[in-house]
Amino acid sequence: MGKYFGTDGFRGEANVVLTVEHAFKVGRFLGWYFGQEHQARIVIGKDTRRSSYMFEYALAAGLTASGADAYLLHVTTTPSVSYVVRTEDFDCGIMISASHNPYYDNGIKVINGQGHKLEAEVEAKIEAYIDGESGEVPLATKENIGRTVDYAAGRNRYVGHLISIATRSFKDKKVGLDCANGSSSAIAKSVFDALGAKTYVISNEPNGVNINTNCGSTHIEQMQAFVKEKQLDVGFAYDGDADRCIAVDDKGNVVDGDLILYICGKYLKEQGKLVGDTIVTTVMSNLGLYKACDKIGMKYEQTAVGDKYVYENMLQNGFILGGEQSGHIIFSKHARTGDGILTSLMIMEVIMEKKQKLSQLCEEVKIYPQLLQNVRVVDKKTATENPKVQAAVEKVAEELGSDGRILVRESGTEPVIRVMVEAATDEICQKYVAQVVDVIKAEGLEA
């Protein structure tokens, strides 16, 4: 990770960590970098945070000042920016969003011309420019100054793309959607309505400060209650920029990314379409997923946390399905990044084709209890490299043996250490998480 760009772009509290000046400089550099041999075309999308407008205009000002044309998708999802970039010949795309973070945070995620997250070496060049280490880039003059273009049509083409993916009608299916008062508010309902579902929507009235607030994939209890209240067949909850999806089955049970990978992976394997009979997971995936995969002969790869790493593995090996427990699921036949709405369409395809309820499709997976505790620390590296913390982690791993596991890692976006234990019971998880957290606190590493 760089100084500013983490695993998911440049992210932090708006005008505190990520400022409008930063956004202007990112625009200045990208406009110049991609415009050295031709006039660059760069597309911008944003989520519903109040600060997203400020960053949109700052980025557009920087881009046009460097001679690039900035195409504005307005409020849209992260995967739609990826889709538009790769299908409409843009040099790169920019998404303004802090995903599942609170409304006062924001982020700048840059997507390359192939629809993937920007290469780390280019992010490093942006950082050097921001810090004044690489000199100034020239301002465009006269007819070379760029312009902004209203490009809502690009978002509409993405909606059409999603609708075209579905293989059959969702007629008579009662589907709940939680739009997290975010990007999917502008897209999700129209997709499901067009496919014939009886669509029930919550948290689709964004006001700039209610994105992710007690709603969406990080507050799945809202959709659980909604599915039960309305007696729905299935519910889908997205995060702020709709690149992740968590489902709720007909009984009100949570269907997270691990279960989604199993359901869709098994279905594709049965169809003979799962390349290498393999799904790509991260180190956070549940032991229960792996045991269920073993039973049906489905193989799996493990990567570091981050859909960026999942996609890299998929790209290198030709795999077509991968994702994270958090609901970032990548179907590489259709997308280059996690796409929450696409994920919900793929789940619907399995439900319709197998003629089974989502609860039935999940029955074969017995999920192990898992406890994750975030500890805010002064310095992430110092905390993870502390000898006493490392000794405590090793001791827990030894005691758990093959009946569980412990994972301690740095957050890619916050000054936080994540301590996760997976074991046979909740009590065992609590015991071992507490042991490690107590050492972190005793060592004075907590912020």
C-alpha positions as a printed NumPy array, in Angstrom:
array([[  0.   ,   0.   ,   0.   ],
       [  1.133,   3.553,  -0.726],
       [  1.023,   6.707,   1.362],
       [ -2.445,   7.707,   0.149],
       [ -3.769,   4.797,  -1.914],
       [ -4.777,   1.709,   0.045],
       [ -6.338,  -1.526,  -1.167],
       [ -9.42 ,   0.352,  -2.343],
       [ -8.245,   3.743,  -3.535],
       [ -7.456,   6.997,  -1.698],
       [ -9.904,   7.039,   1.204],
       [-10.495,   9.043,   4.384],
       [-12.628,  11.696,   6.033],
       [-13.624,  14.331,   3.477],
       [-11.573,  17.543,   3.738],
       [ -9.606,  16.074,   6.672],
       [ -7.671,  13.121,   5.236],
       [ -8.851,  13.407,   1.628],
       [ -9.146,  17.064,   0.67 ],
       [-10.487,  18.915,  -2.328],
       [ -6.876,  19.901,  -3.15 ],
       [ -5.938,  16.22 ,  -3.303],
       [ -8.789,  15.592,  -5.743],
       [ -7.719,  18.49 ,  -7.961],
       [ -4.141,  17.148,  -8.069],
       [ -5.318,  13.613,  -8.86 ],
       [ -7.276,  15.087, -11.778],
       [ -4.323,  17.197, -12.907],
       [ -1.987,  14.208, -12.945],
       [ -4.378,  11.759, -14.62 ],
       [ -5.34 ,  14.283, -17.294],
       [ -1.667,  14.825, -18.129],
       [ -0.567,  11.171, -17.731],
       [ -3.174,   9.771, -20.104],
       [ -3.039,  12.757, -22.436],
       [  0.612,  12.749, -23.454],
       [ -0.098,  11.233, -26.884],
       [ -3.761,  12.17 , -27.417],
       [ -6.518,  14.108, -25.709],
       [ -7.518,  11.906, -22.781],
       [-11.125,  10.825, -22.18 ],
       [-11.85 ,  10.043, -18.529],
       [-15.21 ,   9.091, -17.051],
       [-16.293,   9.98 , -13.493],
       [-18.986,   8.417, -11.32 ],
       [-19.978,   9.241,  -7.739],
       [-22.062,   7.917,  -4.88 ],
       [-24.617,   9.885,  -2.871],
       [-22.387,  11.44 ,  -0.185],
       [-22.652,  15.199,   0.151],
       [-18.891,  15.552,  -0.39 ],
       [-19.028,  13.587,  -3.654],
       [-20.163,  16.71 ,  -5.545],
       [-17.181,  18.692,  -4.281],
       [-14.743,  15.963,  -5.313],
       [-16.46 ,  15.511,  -8.683],
       [-15.993,  19.174,  -9.548],
       [-12.417,  19.251,  -8.222],
       [-11.456,  16.184, -10.269],
       [-13.167,  17.594, -13.372],
       [-11.344,  20.916, -12.902],
       [ -8.001,  19.126, -12.616],
       [ -8.653,  16.898, -15.609],
       [ -9.793,  19.685, -17.91 ],
       [ -6.95 ,  21.963, -16.772],
       [ -4.545,  19.256, -17.938],
       [ -6.335,  18.941, -21.277],
       [ -8.562,  15.895, -20.684],
       [-12.275,  15.653, -21.378],
       [-14.233,  14.598, -18.269],
       [-17.409,  12.564, -18.838],
       [-19.804,  12.713, -15.872],
       [-21.973,   9.675, -15.116],
       [-23.336,  11.43 , -12.001],
       [-24.685,   9.132,  -9.241],
       [-23.854,   5.587, -10.266],
       [-22.218,   2.387,  -9.029],
       [-18.516,   1.496,  -9.01 ],
       [-19.037,  -1.501, -11.346],
       [-20.874,   0.715, -13.826],
       [-17.777,   2.915, -14.114],
       [-15.671,  -0.193, -14.754],
       [-18.153,  -1.347, -17.419],
       [-18.298,   2.016, -19.193],
       [-14.496,   2.413, -19.195],
       [-13.809,  -0.942, -20.828],
       [-16.698,  -0.949, -23.311],
       [-16.556,   2.668, -24.486],
       [-12.821,   3.187, -24.96 ],
       [-12.029,   5.552, -22.085],
       [ -8.444,   5.996, -20.907],
       [ -9.484,   5.468, -17.311],
       [-12.385,   5.922, -14.93 ],
       [-12.719,   7.512, -11.509],
       [-15.267,   6.509,  -8.854],
       [-15.88 ,   8.875,  -5.961],
       [-16.97 ,   6.734,  -3.038],
       [-15.929,   5.371,   0.345],
       [-18.003,   2.232,  -0.26 ],
       [-19.413,   0.971,   3.063],
       [-17.785,   3.708,   5.21 ],
       [-19.839,   6.419,   7.007],
       [-21.109,   9.405,   5.015],
       [-18.383,  11.774,   6.247],
       [-15.67 ,   9.619,   4.625],
       [-15.067,   9.589,   0.907],
       [-12.637,   8.102,  -1.554],
       [-11.165,   8.275,  -5.033],
       [-10.86 ,   4.952,  -6.808],
       [ -9.142,   4.965, -10.198],
       [ -9.992,   2.268, -12.751],
       [ -7.708,   1.564, -15.698],
       [ -8.703,   1.236, -19.345],
       [ -9.417,  -2.487, -18.986],
       [-11.904,  -1.887, -16.16 ],
       [ -9.54 ,  -3.104, -13.413],
       [ -8.264,  -1.172, -10.418],
       [ -5.354,   1.09 , -11.371],
       [ -1.849,  -0.383, -11.262],
       [  0.119,   0.297,  -8.065],
       [  3.002,   1.884,  -9.976],
       [  0.693,   4.542, -11.445],
       [ -0.815,   5.184,  -8.003],
       [  2.747,   5.716,  -6.743],
       [  3.311,   8.33 ,  -9.472],
       [  0.108,  10.136,  -8.435],
       [  1.317,  10.172,  -4.826],
       [  4.705,  11.578,  -5.848],
       [  2.923,  14.365,  -7.776],
       [  0.615,  15.157,  -4.84 ],
       [  3.666,  15.518,  -2.562],
       [  5.541,  17.685,  -5.078],
       [  8.277,  15.096,  -5.558],
       [  7.958,  14.782,  -9.332],
       [  7.666,  18.38 , -10.44 ],
       [  4.675,  20.176, -11.951],
       [  2.722,  19.028, -14.984],
       [  1.866,  21.568, -17.704],
       [ -1.454,  23.359, -17.876],
       [ -3.374,  23.04 , -21.123],
       [ -3.959,  26.256, -23.065],
       [ -6.168,  27.553, -25.873],
       [ -8.036,  24.812, -27.747],
       [ -6.241,  22.103, -25.754],
       [ -8.155,  22.854, -22.537],
       [-10.553,  20.017, -21.796],
       [-14.307,  20.079, -21.303],
       [-16.932,  18.258, -19.231],
       [-19.619,  16.134, -20.852],
       [-22.911,  15.005, -19.291],
       [-22.751,  11.236, -19.754],
       [-25.845,   9.829, -18.031],
       [-26.291,   7.772, -21.218],
       [-23.343,   5.622, -20.147],
       [-25.118,   4.681, -16.925],
       [-28.258,   3.815, -18.877],
       [-26.267,   1.482, -21.141],
       [-24.957,  -0.281, -18.035],
       [-28.545,  -0.814, -16.828],
       [-29.36 ,  -2.34 , -20.206],
       [-26.288,  -4.568, -19.904],
       [-27.467,  -5.906, -16.527],
       [-30.968,  -6.627, -17.839],
       [-29.505,  -8.466, -20.852],
       [-27.52 , -10.829, -18.583],
       [-30.608, -12.415, -16.991],
       [-31.526, -15.684, -18.686],
       [-35.196, -15.678, -17.718],
       [-38.009, -13.648, -16.166],
       [-38.314, -13.224, -12.401],
       [-42.103, -13.113, -12.754],
       [-44.025, -13.596,  -9.479],
       [-40.852, -13.606,  -7.354],
       [-41.077, -11.22 ,  -4.406],
       [-37.66 ,  -9.585,  -4.16 ],
       [-36.471,  -7.136,  -1.495],
       [-33.737,  -4.572,  -2.236],
       [-31.861,  -2.482,   0.337],
       [-30.069,   0.266,  -1.583],
       [-28.141,   1.626,   1.438],
       [-29.278,   5.14 ,   0.431],
       [-26.374,   4.914,  -1.992],
       [-25.482,   4.366,  -5.623],
       [-27.854,   1.47 ,  -6.285],
       [-30.812,   3.757,  -5.477],
       [-30.543,   5.013,  -9.064],
       [-30.33 ,   1.578, -10.7  ],
       [-31.38 ,  -1.581,  -8.806],
       [-35.168,  -1.266,  -8.777],
       [-35.398,  -0.497, -12.483],
       [-33.373,  -3.648, -13.283],
       [-35.568,  -5.969, -11.196],
       [-38.766,  -4.288, -12.373],
       [-37.709,  -4.799, -15.995],
       [-37.143,  -8.503, -15.295],
       [-40.658,  -8.958, -13.947],
       [-39.994,  -9.243, -10.204],
       [-42.376,  -7.917,  -7.591],
       [-39.867,  -5.482,  -6.164],
       [-39.922,  -4.16 ,  -2.592],
       [-37.342,  -1.463,  -1.837],
       [-35.969,   0.114,   1.341],
       [-33.265,   2.736,   1.984],
       [-33.484,   4.281,  -1.484],
       [-33.975,   7.928,  -0.488],
       [-30.438,   9.353,  -0.258],
       [-30.003,  12.818,   1.255],
       [-26.207,  13.083,   1.306],
       [-25.735,  12.022,   4.93 ],
       [-27.74 ,   8.794,   5.273],
       [-25.644,   6.523,   3.051],
       [-24.942,   3.22 ,   4.898],
       [-26.636,   4.575,   8.046],
       [-28.349,   1.591,   9.691],
       [-28.971,   0.092,   6.266],
       [-27.349,  -1.806,   3.413],
       [-25.019,  -4.79 ,   3.489],
       [-23.311,  -3.677,   6.711],
       [-26.651,  -3.59 ,   8.558],
       [-28.221,  -6.721,   7.14 ],
       [-30.65 ,  -6.987,  10.062],
       [-32.837,  -4.41 ,   8.27 ],
       [-33.297,  -6.688,   5.255],
       [-33.774,  -9.735,   7.484],
       [-36.699,  -8.042,   9.22 ],
       [-38.063,  -6.754,   5.886],
       [-38.022, -10.222,   4.264],
       [-39.957, -11.677,   7.203],
       [-42.421,  -8.78 ,   7.402],
       [-43.267,  -8.828,   3.674],
       [-42.87 , -12.634,   3.329],
       [-40.441, -12.191,   0.452],
       [-38.748, -14.94 ,  -1.547],
       [-35.348, -13.31 ,  -1.244],
       [-33.689, -10.042,  -0.245],
       [-30.528,  -8.324,  -1.453],
       [-28.62 ,  -5.592,   0.394],
       [-25.929,  -3.487,  -1.289],
       [-23.287,  -1.158,   0.124],
       [-22.817,   2.53 ,  -0.653],
       [-21.283,   2.103,  -4.107],
       [-23.017,  -1.239,  -4.849],
       [-19.893,  -3.29 ,  -5.513],
       [-20.944,  -5.786,  -2.862],
       [-24.113,  -7.722,  -2.087],
       [-25.291,  -9.72 ,   0.926],
       [-28.44 , -11.787,   0.465],
       [-31.199, -12.885,   2.841],
       [-33.033, -16.146,   2.219],
       [-36.775, -16.816,   2.414],
       [-36.48 , -17.673,   6.134],
       [-34.668, -14.439,   6.972],
       [-31.203, -16.003,   7.259],
       [-28.105, -14.134,   6.087],
       [-26.436, -15.454,   2.922],
       [-22.972, -13.87 ,   2.912],
       [-20.236, -13.913,   0.283],
       [-19.011, -17.383,   1.254],
       [-22.455, -18.898,   0.772],
       [-22.933, -16.98 ,  -2.475],
       [-19.631, -18.365,  -3.782],
       [-20.722, -21.889,  -2.866],
       [-24.217, -21.616,  -4.397],
       [-23.05 , -20.019,  -7.642],
       [-19.875, -22.108,  -7.842],
       [-21.739, -25.381,  -7.397],
       [-24.322, -24.352, -10.012],
       [-21.644, -23.389, -12.552],
       [-19.755, -26.63 , -11.814],
       [-22.912, -28.664, -12.485],
       [-23.293, -26.789, -15.788],
       [-19.678, -27.589, -16.702],
       [-18.914, -23.862, -16.77 ],
       [-16.709, -23.473, -13.672],
       [-13.167, -23.251, -15.064],
       [-10.904, -25.682, -13.219],
       [-13.832, -26.494, -10.927],
       [-12.279, -23.741,  -8.807],
       [-13.514, -20.682,  -6.915],
       [-11.181, -17.969,  -5.619],
       [-11.6  , -16.966,  -1.962],
       [ -9.68 , -14.865,   0.579],
       [ -8.079, -15.75 ,   3.899],
       [-11.259, -14.489,   5.599],
       [-13.487, -17.191,   4.064],
       [-15.103, -19.581,   6.525],
       [-13.833, -23.105,   7.209],
       [-17.388, -24.283,   6.621],
       [-17.182, -23.139,   2.994],
       [-14.026, -25.176,   2.413],
       [-15.44 , -28.319,   4.043],
       [-18.596, -28.046,   1.879],
       [-16.461, -27.54 ,  -1.25 ],
       [-14.396, -30.621,  -0.393],
       [-17.568, -32.736,  -0.243],
       [-18.607, -31.868,  -3.803],
       [-15.106, -31.806,  -5.317],
       [-15.025, -28.036,  -5.804],
       [-11.507, -26.623,  -5.508],
       [-10.566, -23.255,  -4.059],
       [ -7.731, -20.75 ,  -4.04 ],
       [ -6.96 , -18.33 ,  -1.188],
       [ -5.713, -14.757,  -1.588],
       [ -5.102, -11.756,   0.652],
       [ -8.195,  -9.742,   1.614],
       [ -9.353,  -7.406,  -1.152],
       [-11.251,  -8.051,  -4.358],
       [ -8.207,  -6.6  ,  -6.145],
       [ -6.213,  -9.694,  -5.11 ],
       [ -9.084, -12.038,  -5.886],
       [ -9.304, -10.672,  -9.414],
       [ -5.525, -10.853,  -9.916],
       [ -5.641, -14.574,  -9.083],
       [ -8.632, -15.109, -11.386],
       [ -6.874, -13.273, -14.218],
       [ -3.626, -15.213, -13.829],
       [ -5.337, -18.604, -13.735],
       [ -8.382, -18.087, -15.952],
       [-10.89 , -18.679, -13.146],
       [-14.348, -17.155, -13.591],
       [-15.745, -16.885, -10.036],
       [-14.201, -15.414,  -6.908],
       [-14.965, -13.121,  -4.044],
       [-15.   , -12.182,  -0.412],
       [-17.137, -13.042,   2.579],
       [-18.126,  -9.339,   2.692],
       [-20.097,  -9.745,  -0.546],
       [-17.566,  -8.584,  -3.169],
       [-18.22 , -11.274,  -5.771],
       [-16.596, -11.234,  -9.225],
       [-18.168, -13.014, -12.19 ],
       [-15.393, -12.43 , -14.705],
       [-17.532, -13.399, -17.69 ],
       [-19.572, -10.241, -17.08 ],
       [-17.439,  -7.868, -14.948],
       [-13.899,  -6.991, -13.878],
       [-14.815,  -5.902, -10.335],
       [-17.274,  -6.876,  -7.633],
       [-20.806,  -5.939,  -8.706],
       [-23.609,  -6.17 ,  -6.155],
       [-26.533,  -5.95 ,  -8.57 ],
       [-24.929,  -8.463, -10.951],
       [-24.368, -10.81 ,  -7.983],
       [-28.049, -10.647,  -7.066],
       [-28.987, -11.462, -10.678],
       [-26.671, -14.506, -10.63 ],
       [-28.268, -15.745,  -7.385],
       [-31.698, -15.296,  -8.949],
       [-30.578, -17.378, -11.928],
       [-29.686, -20.297,  -9.62 ],
       [-32.983, -19.968,  -7.724],
       [-34.977, -19.951, -10.961],
       [-33.037, -22.703, -12.763],
       [-32.84 , -25.076,  -9.788],
       [-36.459, -24.314,  -8.794],
       [-35.351, -24.195,  -5.17 ],
       [-35.619, -21.625,  -2.408],
       [-32.423, -19.855,  -1.383],
       [-32.626, -21.476,   2.057],
       [-32.534, -24.932,   0.414],
       [-29.528, -24.003,  -1.718],
       [-27.58 , -23.083,   1.431],
       [-28.37 , -26.2  ,   3.471],
       [-25.18 , -28.091,   2.62 ],
       [-22.869, -25.456,   4.138],
       [-22.401, -25.459,   7.916],
       [-20.774, -22.156,   8.769],
       [-18.34 , -22.073,  11.693],
       [-18.859, -19.31 ,  14.276],
       [-16.504, -16.439,  13.52 ],
       [-15.761, -13.388,  15.641],
       [-14.033, -10.328,  14.229],
       [-12.981,  -7.462,  16.482],
       [-11.5  ,  -4.22 ,  15.194],
       [ -8.916,  -2.513,  17.384],
       [ -8.048,   1.096,  16.564],
       [ -4.296,   1.477,  16.949],
       [ -1.676,   4.234,  16.84 ],
       [  0.354,   2.441,  14.168],
       [ -0.743,  -0.73 ,  12.339],
       [  2.742,  -2.011,  11.507],
       [  4.032,  -1.518,  15.061],
       [  1.033,  -3.406,  16.437],
       [  1.311,  -6.417,  14.122],
       [  5.087,  -6.675,  14.567],
       [  5.011,  -6.421,  18.375],
       [  6.69 ,  -9.614,  19.745],
       [  4.152, -10.125,  22.542],
       [  1.225,  -9.743,  20.122],
       [  2.841, -12.226,  17.749],
       [  3.433, -14.671,  20.613],
       [ -0.205, -14.389,  21.708],
       [ -1.381, -15.103,  18.138],
       [  0.907, -18.129,  17.846],
       [ -0.347, -19.498,  21.157],
       [ -3.99 , -19.232,  20.05 ],
       [ -3.211, -20.886,  16.702],
       [ -1.515, -23.773,  18.495],
       [ -4.42 , -24.288,  20.898],
       [ -7.048, -24.175,  18.106],
       [ -5.18 , -26.693,  15.956],
       [ -7.277, -27.99 ,  13.05 ],
       [-10.573, -27.165,  14.813],
       [-10.324, -23.449,  14.091],
       [ -7.999, -20.618,  13.162],
       [ -6.921, -17.09 ,  14.046],
       [ -6.176, -14.29 ,  11.608],
       [ -4.743, -10.908,  12.602],
       [ -4.342,  -8.36 ,   9.826],
       [ -4.143,  -4.65 ,   9.114],
       [ -7.129,  -2.835,   7.617],
       [ -6.382,  -1.508,   4.158],
       [ -8.465,   1.637,   4.672],
       [ -8.401,   2.544,   8.398],
       [ -5.904,   2.719,  11.332],
       [ -7.311,  -0.567,  12.572],
       [ -6.067,  -4.077,  13.357],
       [ -8.632,  -6.823,  12.703],
       [ -8.524,  -9.842,  15.029],
       [-10.587, -12.78 ,  13.753],
       [-11.079, -16.198,  15.336],
       [-13.051, -19.079,  13.838],
       [-13.915, -22.054,  16.047],
       [-16.565, -24.605,  16.981],
       [-18.476, -22.296,  19.358],
       [-19.023, -18.573,  19.926],
       [-17.576, -18.931,  23.419],
       [-14.259, -20.255,  22.097],
       [-14.113, -17.42 ,  19.556],
       [-14.732, -14.804,  22.256],
       [-12.112, -16.316,  24.552],
       [ -9.312, -16.291,  21.992],
       [-10.129, -12.908,  20.44 ],
       [-10.088, -11.387,  23.935],
       [ -6.692, -12.961,  24.655],
       [ -5.072, -11.215,  21.697],
       [ -6.917,  -7.894,  22.091],
       [ -5.924,  -7.76 ,  25.776],
       [ -2.249,  -8.051,  24.78 ],
       [ -2.612,  -5.258,  22.205],
       [ -4.09 ,  -3.02 ,  24.917],
       [ -1.552,  -4.052,  27.575],
       [  1.27 ,  -3.143,  25.183],
       [ -0.134,   0.386,  24.829],
       [ -0.746,  -0.026,  21.106],
       [ -4.406,   1.018,  21.151],
       [ -5.247,   4.5  ,  19.893]])
